[in-house]
Amino acid sequence: MGHIHAANPAKSRRLGAVLELLVKRGDAGATTREIIEICKVCAVNSIISELRTAGYRIDCRTRLDAAGGRVATYKLVPAQAVVLA
């Protein structure tokens, strides 16, 4: 399997913009269209892959819209605290 060449989210405007939006949206997440329009980016799936490679956990849920098209919503999953016994 190939290796993804991921940019650093702290240095990449496109990764940083998407990450910031996902943080702001919280549990509501953001759809592919919202990410494209708000962050002024394309290739959202590639950006999500790069963020995942950088260690961010991002869930994707798909649903059908009224016309039967698929809508993907991305949500940043916060890190869980580890309880040491």
N, C-alpha and C positions, 0 to 999 in steps of 0.2 A: 504494500500500500504506500502511496506517495506521502510526502511530508508537506504540510501547508506552511507557506512562508507568511507568518502573521506579523503585522505591524504592532508596535508598542502603543497601547491605548492612550498613554500619557503624551505621546508625541504625534499621534495621528488625529487630525481634525475629524475625519469621518468616523473613526472608531469612538473617539471621545464624545462626539455629538450623539451617537446612538446610545452609548452607555449612559450619558447624562439624561436622555429622554426616558430610558427604561427605569432609571433610579427615580425620576420625578413621577412617573406613572405608577410605580409600586405594583400592587396586586392587579390593577386594571390592565397593565401591559400596554403594548402598542402594536397595531396591525402593520403589515408590510407597507400598505399605502400611507399610513400616518408617518412611518419612519422616512419614507421617500420624500413626502411633502414637507415635513417639519425639519428634517435634518439635511435636506437637499443632497441626498446620496442615491446611488443605484446599487444593484447587486447586494441586496439586503442579506440574502442567505450567506454570501461570502463574508460579509461583515460579522454576522452572528458566529460563523465558524471561527473567524479570527479572534473574536472575544472569548469564545470557549477555549481556544488554544492558549489564550493568555490566562486562563484559570477561572473565568466567570462561568457560573452555571446559569444557563438560559433555557427555559422551557418554551416549547412551541406547541400551541393548540390550534387545530384547524376546525373550521365549521363551514357549513354551506350558507351562502347568503340567499336572499329572496329569489334571485335569478338562477340559483343552482351552482354558482361559482364558489370556489374554495377561498376562504379568507383565513390567513395565518395570523395569529396573535402571539407575540413574543413577550415573555415575562422574565425579569431578572429574579433569580431565587437567592434570597439573602443567605449568607453563611450562617450555619447553625452553631450555637455555642456548644462547646464540648464540656461535659461535666465529668470531672475526675473523681473517682470514688476513693 
